[in-house]
Amino acid sequence: MAINPMHQFEVYRIGPEINLGTVNLSFTNASLFMIISAITILFLLFLGTKKNY
């Protein structure tokens, strides 16, 4: 059985489908990882710029 390497790049919906007119605003696995990485970056920047007393 051959394993498809493109399977790791599939974007799938998490939660309900949200449509606003013709725009799909559904939450996906890609948006979840973007939020996690943005929170991590902001947290690291906060720690790096905090004054040490």
C-alpha positions as CSV (number, residue, x, y, z in Angstrom):
1,M,0.0,0.0,0.0
2,A,1.5,3.3,-1.1
3,I,1.3,6.3,1.3
4,N,0.3,9.6,-0.2
5,P,2.7,12.3,1.0
6,M,0.2,15.1,0.1
7,H,-2.2,13.8,2.9
8,Q,-0.3,16.0,5.4
9,F,-1.4,19.1,3.6
10,E,-5.1,18.5,3.6
11,V,-7.2,21.3,4.9
12,Y,-10.3,20.2,6.7
13,R,-13.0,22.0,8.6
14,I,-13.1,21.9,12.4
15,G,-16.6,22.6,13.8
16,P,-19.7,23.8,11.9
17,E,-19.6,25.3,8.5
18,I,-20.0,29.1,8.5
19,N,-21.0,30.9,5.4
20,L,-21.5,34.7,5.1
21,G,-23.0,35.2,1.7
22,T,-20.5,33.7,-0.7
23,V,-17.6,33.8,1.8
24,N,-16.8,30.6,3.8
25,L,-15.6,31.6,7.3
26,S,-15.3,28.0,8.7
27,F,-12.5,27.3,11.1
28,T,-10.0,24.9,9.7
29,N,-6.9,23.0,10.8
30,A,-4.7,25.6,9.0
31,S,-6.3,28.4,10.9
32,L,-5.9,26.5,14.2
33,F,-2.1,26.2,13.6
34,M,-1.9,29.8,12.6
35,I,-3.6,30.9,15.9
36,I,-1.3,28.6,17.9
37,S,1.8,29.9,16.3
38,A,0.7,33.6,16.7
39,I,0.0,33.1,20.4
40,T,3.3,31.4,20.8
41,I,5.2,34.2,19.1
42,L,3.4,36.9,21.1
43,F,4.1,35.0,24.3
44,L,7.8,34.7,23.5
45,L,8.0,38.4,22.5
46,F,6.3,39.3,25.8
47,L,8.8,37.2,27.8
48,G,11.7,38.7,25.8
49,T,10.7,42.3,26.4
50,K,9.7,42.0,30.0
51,K,11.8,44.0,32.4
52,N,13.7,42.0,35.0
53,Y,13.4,43.6,38.5
